[in-house]
């Protein structure tokens, strides 16, 4: 599971970050927009790491192997 941390800045903009994936953060005008953007970025980051043979957090819960 990847934990998303959300915070509202003084100017009203939202920032979402996934601490276990350094550099994965996104901004949005709403909480939902920031969350959606950071989720999409996290998936792209994980895919890139897998393709390059890099370590990734446990993502087994996302996939099920059909028998």
mmCIF file of the N, C-alpha and C atoms, coordinates in Angstrom:
data_MODEL
# 
_entry.id   MODEL 
# 
loop_
_atom_site.group_PDB 
_atom_site.id 
_atom_site.type_symbol 
_atom_site.label_atom_id 
_atom_site.label_alt_id 
_atom_site.label_comp_id 
_atom_site.label_asym_id 
_atom_site.label_entity_id 
_atom_site.label_seq_id 
_atom_site.pdbx_PDB_ins_code 
_atom_site.Cartn_x 
_atom_site.Cartn_y 
_atom_site.Cartn_z 
_atom_site.occupancy 
_atom_site.B_iso_or_equiv 
_atom_site.pdbx_formal_charge 
_atom_site.auth_seq_id 
_atom_site.auth_comp_id 
_atom_site.auth_asym_id 
_atom_site.auth_atom_id 
_atom_site.pdbx_PDB_model_num 
ATOM 1   N N  . UNK A 1 1  ? 0.845  -1.175  0.000   1.00 0.00 ? 1  UNK A N  1 
ATOM 2   C CA . UNK A 1 1  ? 0.000  0.000   0.000   1.00 0.00 ? 1  UNK A CA 1 
ATOM 3   C C  . UNK A 1 1  ? 0.896  1.245   0.000   1.00 0.00 ? 1  UNK A C  1 
ATOM 4   N N  . UNK A 1 2  ? 0.517  2.204   -0.785  1.00 0.00 ? 2  UNK A N  1 
ATOM 5   C CA . UNK A 1 2  ? 1.247  3.460   -0.852  1.00 0.00 ? 2  UNK A CA 1 
ATOM 6   C C  . UNK A 1 2  ? 0.425  4.542   -0.168  1.00 0.00 ? 2  UNK A C  1 
ATOM 7   N N  . UNK A 1 3  ? 1.003  5.158   0.838   1.00 0.00 ? 3  UNK A N  1 
ATOM 8   C CA . UNK A 1 3  ? 0.299  6.163   1.620   1.00 0.00 ? 3  UNK A CA 1 
ATOM 9   C C  . UNK A 1 3  ? 0.450  7.544   0.975   1.00 0.00 ? 3  UNK A C  1 
ATOM 10  N N  . UNK A 1 4  ? -0.674 8.201   0.752   1.00 0.00 ? 4  UNK A N  1 
ATOM 11  C CA . UNK A 1 4  ? -0.684 9.550   0.181   1.00 0.00 ? 4  UNK A CA 1 
ATOM 12  C C  . UNK A 1 4  ? -0.876 10.549  1.309   1.00 0.00 ? 4  UNK A C  1 
ATOM 13  N N  . UNK A 1 5  ? 0.010  11.520  1.370   1.00 0.00 ? 5  UNK A N  1 
ATOM 14  C CA . UNK A 1 5  ? -0.117 12.601  2.350   1.00 0.00 ? 5  UNK A CA 1 
ATOM 15  C C  . UNK A 1 5  ? -0.585 13.848  1.611   1.00 0.00 ? 5  UNK A C  1 
ATOM 16  N N  . UNK A 1 6  ? -1.648 14.450  2.110   1.00 0.00 ? 6  UNK A N  1 
ATOM 17  C CA . UNK A 1 6  ? -2.223 15.643  1.488   1.00 0.00 ? 6  UNK A CA 1 
ATOM 18  C C  . UNK A 1 6  ? -2.117 16.821  2.443   1.00 0.00 ? 6  UNK A C  1 
ATOM 19  N N  . UNK A 1 7  ? -1.812 17.969  1.870   1.00 0.00 ? 7  UNK A N  1 
ATOM 20  C CA . UNK A 1 7  ? -1.696 19.183  2.680   1.00 0.00 ? 7  UNK A CA 1 
ATOM 21  C C  . UNK A 1 7  ? -2.150 20.375  1.846   1.00 0.00 ? 7  UNK A C  1 
ATOM 22  N N  . UNK A 1 8  ? -2.826 21.283  2.489   1.00 0.00 ? 8  UNK A N  1 
ATOM 23  C CA . UNK A 1 8  ? -3.256 22.500  1.800   1.00 0.00 ? 8  UNK A CA 1 
ATOM 24  C C  . UNK A 1 8  ? -2.282 23.622  2.129   1.00 0.00 ? 8  UNK A C  1 
ATOM 25  N N  . UNK A 1 9  ? -1.777 24.268  1.099   1.00 0.00 ? 9  UNK A N  1 
ATOM 26  C CA . UNK A 1 9  ? -0.836 25.365  1.292   1.00 0.00 ? 9  UNK A CA 1 
ATOM 27  C C  . UNK A 1 9  ? -1.585 26.650  1.627   1.00 0.00 ? 9  UNK A C  1 
ATOM 28  N N  . UNK A 1 10 ? -0.854 27.642  2.105   1.00 0.00 ? 10 UNK A N  1 
ATOM 29  C CA . UNK A 1 10 ? -1.459 28.922  2.495   1.00 0.00 ? 10 UNK A CA 1 
ATOM 30  C C  . UNK A 1 10 ? -2.233 29.575  1.359   1.00 0.00 ? 10 UNK A C  1 
ATOM 31  N N  . UNK A 1 11 ? -1.776 29.409  0.137   1.00 0.00 ? 11 UNK A N  1 
ATOM 32  C CA . UNK A 1 11 ? -2.442 30.011  -1.010  1.00 0.00 ? 11 UNK A CA 1 
ATOM 33  C C  . UNK A 1 11 ? -3.684 29.259  -1.468  1.00 0.00 ? 11 UNK A C  1 
ATOM 34  N N  . UNK A 1 12 ? -3.983 28.122  -0.831  1.00 0.00 ? 12 UNK A N  1 
ATOM 35  C CA . UNK A 1 12 ? -5.162 27.353  -1.169  1.00 0.00 ? 12 UNK A CA 1 
ATOM 36  C C  . UNK A 1 12 ? -4.901 26.151  -2.052  1.00 0.00 ? 12 UNK A C  1 
ATOM 37  N N  . UNK A 1 13 ? -3.718 26.076  -2.625  1.00 0.00 ? 13 UNK A N  1 
ATOM 38  C CA . UNK A 1 13 ? -3.365 24.957  -3.495  1.00 0.00 ? 13 UNK A CA 1 
ATOM 39  C C  . UNK A 1 13 ? -3.099 23.713  -2.638  1.00 0.00 ? 13 UNK A C  1 
ATOM 40  N N  . UNK A 1 14 ? -3.441 22.534  -3.165  1.00 0.00 ? 14 UNK A N  1 
ATOM 41  C CA . UNK A 1 14 ? -3.211 21.273  -2.478  1.00 0.00 ? 14 UNK A CA 1 
ATOM 42  C C  . UNK A 1 14 ? -1.951 20.610  -3.005  1.00 0.00 ? 14 UNK A C  1 
ATOM 43  N N  . UNK A 1 15 ? -1.220 19.950  -2.109  1.00 0.00 ? 15 UNK A N  1 
ATOM 44  C CA . UNK A 1 15 ? -0.057 19.165  -2.495  1.00 0.00 ? 15 UNK A CA 1 
ATOM 45  C C  . UNK A 1 15 ? -0.257 17.753  -1.984  1.00 0.00 ? 15 UNK A C  1 
ATOM 46  N N  . UNK A 1 16 ? 0.027  16.783  -2.837  1.00 0.00 ? 16 UNK A N  1 
ATOM 47  C CA . UNK A 1 16 ? -0.064 15.375  -2.475  1.00 0.00 ? 16 UNK A CA 1 
ATOM 48  C C  . UNK A 1 16 ? 1.308  14.754  -2.680  1.00 0.00 ? 16 UNK A C  1 
ATOM 49  N N  . UNK A 1 17 ? 1.707  13.892  -1.746  1.00 0.00 ? 17 UNK A N  1 
ATOM 50  C CA . UNK A 1 17 ? 3.032  13.294  -1.813  1.00 0.00 ? 17 UNK A CA 1 
ATOM 51  C C  . UNK A 1 17 ? 2.968  11.855  -1.334  1.00 0.00 ? 17 UNK A C  1 
ATOM 52  N N  . UNK A 1 18 ? 3.794  11.008  -1.937  1.00 0.00 ? 18 UNK A N  1 
ATOM 53  C CA . UNK A 1 18 ? 3.943  9.626   -1.492  1.00 0.00 ? 18 UNK A CA 1 
ATOM 54  C C  . UNK A 1 18 ? 5.365  9.492   -0.975  1.00 0.00 ? 18 UNK A C  1 
ATOM 55  N N  . UNK A 1 19 ? 5.507  9.471   0.336   1.00 0.00 ? 19 UNK A N  1 
ATOM 56  C CA . UNK A 1 19 ? 6.816  9.484   0.975   1.00 0.00 ? 19 UNK A CA 1 
ATOM 57  C C  . UNK A 1 19 ? 7.695  8.297   0.632   1.00 0.00 ? 19 UNK A C  1 
ATOM 58  N N  . UNK A 1 20 ? 7.094  7.133   0.380   1.00 0.00 ? 20 UNK A N  1 
ATOM 59  C CA . UNK A 1 20 ? 7.892  5.946   0.077   1.00 0.00 ? 20 UNK A CA 1 
ATOM 60  C C  . UNK A 1 20 ? 8.412  5.936   -1.362  1.00 0.00 ? 20 UNK A C  1 
ATOM 61  N N  . UNK A 1 21 ? 7.990  6.910   -2.161  1.00 0.00 ? 21 UNK A N  1 
ATOM 62  C CA . UNK A 1 21 ? 8.496  7.078   -3.529  1.00 0.00 ? 21 UNK A CA 1 
ATOM 63  C C  . UNK A 1 21 ? 9.072  8.492   -3.648  1.00 0.00 ? 21 UNK A C  1 
ATOM 64  N N  . UNK A 1 22 ? 10.332 8.670   -3.297  1.00 0.00 ? 22 UNK A N  1 
ATOM 65  C CA . UNK A 1 22 ? 10.934 10.005  -3.331  1.00 0.00 ? 22 UNK A CA 1 
ATOM 66  C C  . UNK A 1 22 ? 10.704 10.722  -4.658  1.00 0.00 ? 22 UNK A C  1 
ATOM 67  N N  . UNK A 1 23 ? 10.291 11.971  -4.570  1.00 0.00 ? 23 UNK A N  1 
ATOM 68  C CA . UNK A 1 23 ? 10.073 12.786  -5.751  1.00 0.00 ? 23 UNK A CA 1 
ATOM 69  C C  . UNK A 1 23 ? 8.666  12.686  -6.321  1.00 0.00 ? 23 UNK A C  1 
ATOM 70  N N  . UNK A 1 24 ? 7.851  11.790  -5.779  1.00 0.00 ? 24 UNK A N  1 
ATOM 71  C CA . UNK A 1 24 ? 6.490  11.639  -6.283  1.00 0.00 ? 24 UNK A CA 1 
ATOM 72  C C  . UNK A 1 24 ? 5.582  12.572  -5.496  1.00 0.00 ? 24 UNK A C  1 
ATOM 73  N N  . UNK A 1 25 ? 5.358  13.750  -6.083  1.00 0.00 ? 25 UNK A N  1 
ATOM 74  C CA . UNK A 1 25 ? 4.452  14.723  -5.492  1.00 0.00 ? 25 UNK A CA 1 
ATOM 75  C C  . UNK A 1 25 ? 3.772  15.497  -6.593  1.00 0.00 ? 25 UNK A C  1 
ATOM 76  N N  . UNK A 1 26 ? 2.592  15.993  -6.280  1.00 0.00 ? 26 UNK A N  1 
ATOM 77  C CA . UNK A 1 26 ? 1.815  16.696  -7.302  1.00 0.00 ? 26 UNK A CA 1 
ATOM 78  C C  . UNK A 1 26 ? 0.959  17.757  -6.635  1.00 0.00 ? 26 UNK A C  1 
ATOM 79  N N  . UNK A 1 27 ? 0.639  18.779  -7.400  1.00 0.00 ? 27 UNK A N  1 
ATOM 80  C CA . UNK A 1 27 ? -0.194 19.874  -6.929  1.00 0.00 ? 27 UNK A CA 1 
ATOM 81  C C  . UNK A 1 27 ? -1.540 19.847  -7.635  1.00 0.00 ? 27 UNK A C  1 
ATOM 82  N N  . UNK A 1 28 ? -2.547 20.414  -6.970  1.00 0.00 ? 28 UNK A N  1 
ATOM 83  C CA . UNK A 1 28 ? -3.860 20.533  -7.582  1.00 0.00 ? 28 UNK A CA 1 
ATOM 84  C C  . UNK A 1 28 ? -4.646 21.658  -6.947  1.00 0.00 ? 28 UNK A C  1 
ATOM 85  N N  . UNK A 1 29 ? -5.631 22.151  -7.681  1.00 0.00 ? 29 UNK A N  1 
ATOM 86  C CA . UNK A 1 29 ? -6.499 23.200  -7.135  1.00 0.00 ? 29 UNK A CA 1 
ATOM 87  C C  . UNK A 1 29 ? -7.437 22.645  -6.082  1.00 0.00 ? 29 UNK A C  1 
ATOM 88  N N  . UNK A 1 30 ? -7.713 21.336  -6.168  1.00 0.00 ? 30 UNK A N  1 
ATOM 89  C CA . UNK A 1 30 ? -8.566 20.680  -5.175  1.00 0.00 ? 30 UNK A CA 1 
ATOM 90  C C  . UNK A 1 30 ? -7.823 19.478  -4.609  1.00 0.00 ? 30 UNK A C  1 
ATOM 91  N N  . UNK A 1 31 ? -8.313 18.988  -3.485  1.00 0.00 ? 31 UNK A N  1 
ATOM 92  C CA . UNK A 1 31 ? -7.738 17.797  -2.858  1.00 0.00 ? 31 UNK A CA 1 
ATOM 93  C C  . UNK A 1 31 ? -7.807 16.612  -3.830  1.00 0.00 ? 31 UNK A C  1 
ATOM 94  N N  . UNK A 1 32 ? -8.942 16.459  -4.492  1.00 0.00 ? 32 UNK A N  1 
ATOM 95  C CA . UNK A 1 32 ? -9.146 15.344  -5.402  1.00 0.00 ? 32 UNK A CA 1 
ATOM 96  C C  . UNK A 1 32 ? -8.221 15.414  -6.612  1.00 0.00 ? 32 UNK A C  1 
ATOM 97  N N  . UNK A 1 33 ? -8.014 16.625  -7.130  1.00 0.00 ? 33 UNK A N  1 
ATOM 98  C CA . UNK A 1 33 ? -7.121 16.791  -8.274  1.00 0.00 ? 33 UNK A CA 1 
ATOM 99  C C  . UNK A 1 33 ? -5.687 16.420  -7.897  1.00 0.00 ? 33 UNK A C  1 
ATOM 100 N N  . UNK A 1 34 ? -5.218 16.887  -6.749  1.00 0.00 ? 34 UNK A N  1 
ATOM 101 C CA . UNK A 1 34 ? -3.860 16.567  -6.293  1.00 0.00 ? 34 UNK A CA 1 
ATOM 102 C C  . UNK A 1 34 ? -3.711 15.067  -6.085  1.00 0.00 ? 34 UNK A C  1 
ATOM 103 N N  . UNK A 1 35 ? -4.719 14.445  -5.493  1.00 0.00 ? 35 UNK A N  1 
ATOM 104 C CA . UNK A 1 35 ? -4.663 12.997  -5.257  1.00 0.00 ? 35 UNK A CA 1 
ATOM 105 C C  . UNK A 1 35 ? -4.612 12.241  -6.582  1.00 0.00 ? 35 UNK A C  1 
ATOM 106 N N  . UNK A 1 36 ? -5.446 12.592  -7.520  1.00 0.00 ? 36 UNK A N  1 
ATOM 107 C CA . UNK A 1 36 ? -5.452 11.913  -8.816  1.00 0.00 ? 36 UNK A CA 1 
ATOM 108 C C  . UNK A 1 36 ? -4.130 12.044  -9.543  1.00 0.00 ? 36 UNK A C  1 
ATOM 109 N N  . UNK A 1 37 ? -3.556 13.229  -9.489  1.00 0.00 ? 37 UNK A N  1 
ATOM 110 C CA . UNK A 1 37 ? -2.279 13.456  -10.166 1.00 0.00 ? 37 UNK A CA 1 
ATOM 111 C C  . UNK A 1 37 ? -1.155 12.658  -9.531  1.00 0.00 ? 37 UNK A C  1 
ATOM 112 N N  . UNK A 1 38 ? -1.130 12.590  -8.185  1.00 0.00 ? 38 UNK A N  1 
ATOM 113 C CA . UNK A 1 38 ? -0.043 11.866  -7.522  1.00 0.00 ? 38 UNK A CA 1 
ATOM 114 C C  . UNK A 1 38 ? -0.204 10.358  -7.715  1.00 0.00 ? 38 UNK A C  1 
ATOM 115 N N  . UNK A 1 39 ? -1.438 9.869   -7.782  1.00 0.00 ? 39 UNK A N  1 
ATOM 116 C CA . UNK A 1 39 ? -1.650 8.448   -8.051  1.00 0.00 ? 39 UNK A CA 1 
ATOM 117 C C  . UNK A 1 39 ? -1.146 8.089   -9.450  1.00 0.00 ? 39 UNK A C  1 
ATOM 118 N N  . UNK A 1 40 ? -1.461 8.904   -10.436 1.00 0.00 ? 40 UNK A N  1 
ATOM 119 C CA . UNK A 1 40 ? -1.000 8.658   -11.802 1.00 0.00 ? 40 UNK A CA 1 
ATOM 120 C C  . UNK A 1 40 ? 0.527  8.703   -11.881 1.00 0.00 ? 40 UNK A C  1 
ATOM 121 N N  . UNK A 1 41 ? 1.131  9.676   -11.211 1.00 0.00 ? 41 UNK A N  1 
ATOM 122 C CA . UNK A 1 41 ? 2.590  9.790   -11.220 1.00 0.00 ? 41 UNK A CA 1 
ATOM 123 C C  . UNK A 1 41 ? 3.231  8.585   -10.531 1.00 0.00 ? 41 UNK A C  1 
ATOM 124 N N  . UNK A 1 42 ? 2.638  8.121   -9.442  1.00 0.00 ? 42 UNK A N  1 
ATOM 125 C CA . UNK A 1 42 ? 3.168  6.955   -8.733  1.00 0.00 ? 42 UNK A CA 1 
ATOM 126 C C  . UNK A 1 42 ? 3.152  5.724   -9.637  1.00 0.00 ? 42 UNK A C  1 
ATOM 127 N N  . UNK A 1 43 ? 2.068  5.520   -10.361 1.00 0.00 ? 43 UNK A N  1 
ATOM 128 C CA . UNK A 1 43 ? 1.985  4.367   -11.262 1.00 0.00 ? 43 UNK A CA 1 
ATOM 129 C C  . UNK A 1 43 ? 3.024  4.452   -12.372 1.00 0.00 ? 43 UNK A C  1 
ATOM 130 N N  . UNK A 1 44 ? 3.219  5.642   -12.925 1.00 0.00 ? 44 UNK A N  1 
ATOM 131 C CA . UNK A 1 44 ? 4.247  5.808   -13.971 1.00 0.00 ? 44 UNK A CA 1 
ATOM 132 C C  . UNK A 1 44 ? 5.642  5.553   -13.393 1.00 0.00 ? 44 UNK A C  1 
ATOM 133 N N  . UNK A 1 45 ? 5.884  6.036   -12.185 1.00 0.00 ? 45 UNK A N  1 
ATOM 134 C CA . UNK A 1 45 ? 7.184  5.850   -11.537 1.00 0.00 ? 45 UNK A CA 1 
ATOM 135 C C  . UNK A 1 45 ? 7.446  4.375   -11.262 1.00 0.00 ? 45 UNK A C  1 
ATOM 136 N N  . UNK A 1 46 ? 6.441  3.673   -10.743 1.00 0.00 ? 46 UNK A N  1 
ATOM 137 C CA . UNK A 1 46 ? 6.600  2.241   -10.474 1.00 0.00 ? 46 UNK A CA 1 
ATOM 138 C C  . UNK A 1 46 ? 6.856  1.466   -11.760 1.00 0.00 ? 46 UNK A C  1 
ATOM 139 N N  . UNK A 1 47 ? 6.118  1.780   -12.816 1.00 0.00 ? 47 UNK A N  1 
ATOM 140 C CA . UNK A 1 47 ? 6.309  1.091   -14.094 1.00 0.00 ? 47 UNK A CA 1 
ATOM 141 C C  . UNK A 1 47 ? 7.720  1.317   -14.619 1.00 0.00 ? 47 UNK A C  1 
ATOM 142 N N  . UNK A 1 48 ? 8.209  2.530   -14.517 1.00 0.00 ? 48 UNK A N  1 
ATOM 143 C CA . UNK A 1 48 ? 9.560  2.847   -14.989 1.00 0.00 ? 48 UNK A CA 1 
ATOM 144 C C  . UNK A 1 48 ? 10.600 2.070   -14.188 1.00 0.00 ? 48 UNK A C  1 
ATOM 145 N N  . UNK A 1 49 ? 10.424 2.011   -12.886 1.00 0.00 ? 49 UNK A N  1 
ATOM 146 C CA . UNK A 1 49 ? 11.380 1.273   -12.052 1.00 0.00 ? 49 UNK A CA 1 
ATOM 147 C C  . UNK A 1 49 ? 11.368 -0.209  -12.372 1.00 0.00 ? 49 UNK A C  1 
ATOM 148 N N  . UNK A 1 50 ? 10.180 -0.786  -12.567 1.00 0.00 ? 50 UNK A N  1 
ATOM 149 C CA . UNK A 1 50 ? 10.077 -2.206  -12.905 1.00 0.00 ? 50 UNK A CA 1 
ATOM 150 C C  . UNK A 1 50 ? 10.766 -2.472  -14.235 1.00 0.00 ? 50 UNK A C  1 
ATOM 151 N N  . UNK A 1 51 ? 10.523 -1.636  -15.231 1.00 0.00 ? 51 UNK A N  1 
ATOM 152 C CA . UNK A 1 51 ? 11.139 -1.815  -16.547 1.00 0.00 ? 51 UNK A CA 1 
ATOM 153 C C  . UNK A 1 51 ? 12.657 -1.756  -16.494 1.00 0.00 ? 51 UNK A C  1 
ATOM 154 N N  . UNK A 1 52 ? 13.199 -0.980  -15.551 1.00 0.00 ? 52 UNK A N  1 
ATOM 155 C CA . UNK A 1 52 ? 14.644 -0.823  -15.446 1.00 0.00 ? 52 UNK A CA 1 
ATOM 156 C C  . UNK A 1 52 ? 15.269 -1.724  -14.378 1.00 0.00 ? 52 UNK A C  1 
ATOM 157 N N  . UNK A 1 53 ? 14.471 -2.643  -13.829 1.00 0.00 ? 53 UNK A N  1 
ATOM 158 C CA . UNK A 1 53 ? 14.995 -3.597  -12.858 1.00 0.00 ? 53 UNK A CA 1 
ATOM 159 C C  . UNK A 1 53 ? 15.325 -3.003  -11.505 1.00 0.00 ? 53 UNK A C  1 
ATOM 160 N N  . UNK A 1 54 ? 14.750 -1.864  -11.193 1.00 0.00 ? 54 UNK A N  1 
ATOM 161 C CA . UNK A 1 54 ? 15.002 -1.215  -9.908  1.00 0.00 ? 54 UNK A CA 1 
ATOM 162 C C  . UNK A 1 54 ? 14.038 -1.745  -8.848  1.00 0.00 ? 54 UNK A C  1 
ATOM 163 N N  . UNK A 1 55 ? 14.404 -1.553  -7.599  1.00 0.00 ? 55 UNK A N  1 
ATOM 164 C CA . UNK A 1 55 ? 13.552 -1.968  -6.498  1.00 0.00 ? 55 UNK A CA 1 
ATOM 165 C C  . UNK A 1 55 ? 12.292 -1.115  -6.453  1.00 0.00 ? 55 UNK A C  1 
ATOM 166 N N  . UNK A 1 56 ? 11.181 -1.761  -6.113  1.00 0.00 ? 56 UNK A N  1 
ATOM 167 C CA . UNK A 1 56 ? 9.909  -1.067  -5.934  1.00 0.00 ? 56 UNK A CA 1 
ATOM 168 C C  . UNK A 1 56 ? 9.272  -1.564  -4.645  1.00 0.00 ? 56 UNK A C  1 
ATOM 169 N N  . UNK A 1 57 ? 8.428  -0.729  -4.029  1.00 0.00 ? 57 UNK A N  1 
ATOM 170 C CA . UNK A 1 57 ? 7.695  -1.212  -2.859  1.00 0.00 ? 57 UNK A CA 1 
ATOM 171 C C  . UNK A 1 57 ? 6.812  -2.389  -3.264  1.00 0.00 ? 57 UNK A C  1 
ATOM 172 N N  . UNK A 1 58 ? 6.427  -3.205  -2.332  1.00 0.00 ? 58 UNK A N  1 
ATOM 173 C CA . UNK A 1 58 ? 5.562  -4.359  -2.610  1.00 0.00 ? 58 UNK A CA 1 
ATOM 174 C C  . UNK A 1 58 ? 4.286  -3.899  -3.298  1.00 0.00 ? 58 UNK A C  1 
ATOM 175 N N  . UNK A 1 59 ? 4.033  -4.416  -4.486  1.00 0.00 ? 59 UNK A N  1 
ATOM 176 C CA . UNK A 1 59 ? 2.836  -4.056  -5.233  1.00 0.00 ? 59 UNK A CA 1 
ATOM 177 C C  . UNK A 1 59 ? 2.002  -5.281  -5.577  1.00 0.00 ? 59 UNK A C  1 
ATOM 178 N N  . UNK A 1 60 ? 2.260  -6.380  -4.886  1.00 0.00 ? 60 UNK A N  1 
ATOM 179 C CA . UNK A 1 60 ? 1.559  -7.624  -5.170  1.00 0.00 ? 60 UNK A CA 1 
ATOM 180 C C  . UNK A 1 60 ? 0.050  -7.509  -5.051  1.00 0.00 ? 60 UNK A C  1 
ATOM 181 N N  . UNK A 1 61 ? -0.447 -6.612  -4.213  1.00 0.00 ? 61 UNK A N  1 
ATOM 182 C CA . UNK A 1 61 ? -1.890 -6.477  -4.033  1.00 0.00 ? 61 UNK A CA 1 
ATOM 183 C C  . UNK A 1 61 ? -2.573 -5.927  -5.282  1.00 0.00 ? 61 UNK A C  1 
ATOM 184 N N  . UNK A 1 62 ? -1.809 -5.356  -6.205  1.00 0.00 ? 62 UNK A N  1 
ATOM 185 C CA . UNK A 1 62 ? -2.380 -4.798  -7.424  1.00 0.00 ? 62 UNK A CA 1 
ATOM 186 C C  . UNK A 1 62 ? -2.655 -5.875  -8.484  1.00 0.00 ? 62 UNK A C  1 
ATOM 187 N N  . UNK A 1 63 ? -1.973 -7.012  -8.386  1.00 0.00 ? 63 UNK A N  1 
ATOM 188 C CA . UNK A 1 63 ? -2.036 -8.009  -9.438  1.00 0.00 ? 63 UNK A CA 1 
ATOM 189 C C  . UNK A 1 63 ? -2.458 -9.362  -8.899  1.00 0.00 ? 63 UNK A C  1 
ATOM 190 N N  . UNK A 1 64 ? -3.211 -10.085 -9.710  1.00 0.00 ? 64 UNK A N  1 
ATOM 191 C CA . UNK A 1 64 ? -3.606 -11.453 -9.398  1.00 0.00 ? 64 UNK A CA 1 
ATOM 192 C C  . UNK A 1 64 ? -3.279 -12.293 -10.615 1.00 0.00 ? 64 UNK A C  1 
ATOM 193 N N  . UNK A 1 65 ? -2.638 -13.420 -10.396 1.00 0.00 ? 65 UNK A N  1 
ATOM 194 C CA . UNK A 1 65 ? -2.287 -14.303 -11.494 1.00 0.00 ? 65 UNK A CA 1 
ATOM 195 C C  . UNK A 1 65 ? -3.411 -15.306 -11.697 1.00 0.00 ? 65 UNK A C  1 
ATOM 196 N N  . UNK A 1 66 ? -3.957 -15.358 -12.903 1.00 0.00 ? 66 UNK A N  1 
ATOM 197 C CA . UNK A 1 66 ? -5.027 -16.301 -13.212 1.00 0.00 ? 66 UNK A CA 1 
ATOM 198 C C  . UNK A 1 66 ? -4.459 -17.700 -13.290 1.00 0.00 ? 66 UNK A C  1 
ATOM 199 N N  . UNK A 1 67 ? -5.204 -18.649 -12.778 1.00 0.00 ? 67 UNK A N  1 
ATOM 200 C CA . UNK A 1 67 ? -4.738 -20.052 -12.765 1.00 0.00 ? 67 UNK A CA 1 
ATOM 201 C C  . UNK A 1 67 ? -4.833 -20.686 -14.129 1.00 0.00 ? 67 UNK A C  1 
# 
